[in-house]
């Protein structure tokens, strides 16, 4: 299973940039392996992300914005869902991963 974080490297939004950095920084700090998929540089990644965000998680207008998080092809959530999971110490469950022995619930 590979965690995939869909980002936009050339986003003009400071908020999106901070959210992307927050997700990837947290995963790196906790040694959770992930693959960064840049929707700004790769049209296939952008198309795949947009097609695979479930209807109930899409914005009312426009396309889903990064960061979007998947475990292989299974949708985990967007930044808000990740943030909530982190606040609840439930990141491993959010990502569909088993917490390593001796770790906090993260």
N, C-alpha and C positions, 0 to 999 in steps of 0.2 A: 504494500500500500504506500502510495506516494501522496503527500500533502502538496497540493498545488495552490499557489497564491497568485491570482490574476491581478496584475498591476498595470499602471500606465506610466511609463518612464518620463513621458513628456507632458504630463498633466499640468495645466495652468492653475489648477486649484491647490492652494496651500493646504486646505483641509484634507483633500485626498492624499497629498504627499505625506502629511503627518500620519494619517491613518495607515497608509502602506508601510511606513517606517516603523510604526508601532507594532503592527502584526509581525513583520519580518524580524524586528529586533527581539520581540518576545520569544518567537520560535527559536531563533539562534541562541539566545541567552539560556534557554531551557533545553538546548541540544535536541530539538525536535526537527528532524530533517524535512526539508521542503524544496520544491522546485518553483522558481519564479517564472511566471509566464507573462511576458510583456505584450499587452494588447495594442500598444502604440506602435510597436515594431513588427508585429506578426499578425497579419490579417486573419490567418487560420485560427489563432488563439482567440482573437476578438470575436470571430464568428462563433466558435465553439462555446465560449463563455456566455455570450448572449443567448444562444439556443438552449443552454443547459441550466440556467437559473430558473427554478420553478416559478410558475405563474404567480403563486401567492407571495413570492419574495421580490417580485418586480415592482418598480415604481409605477405610480398611476400614469405617468407620462414619460416618454423617452425610454432609454435603454438602462439596464442595470450598470451602476458605476463601480469601478474598483475601489478598494480591494474586495474580491470575491474569493471564497475559500472552498476548495474541493478536496476530498480524499479519493484519489483516482477519479472516477466519474461521478461519485456521490457528492451531492451538494451539501456543504456544511453550513454556510451562511455568509453574511456580509460583515462589515466591520462592527456594526451595532450588536449583532449576535455574538461575535467573537468577544467584544468588550464585556457583554453580560456574562458570558461563560467564564471569562477571566476573573471578573468580580466575584463570581460564585465558586471559584476554585474548581471549575469543571471543564477546563480546556481539553484534557485528554478525551473526555466523553464527547464534547462538542466536535472534536476532530475524528471521532470514531476509532481512537487508539486506546490501547491498554496502558495504564500508567506504569512506569517502571517500578520494580520493588523498592520500597523505602522512600519513595517520593511523596510529596504532599499530593493531595487530590488533584491539584492543578487541572 
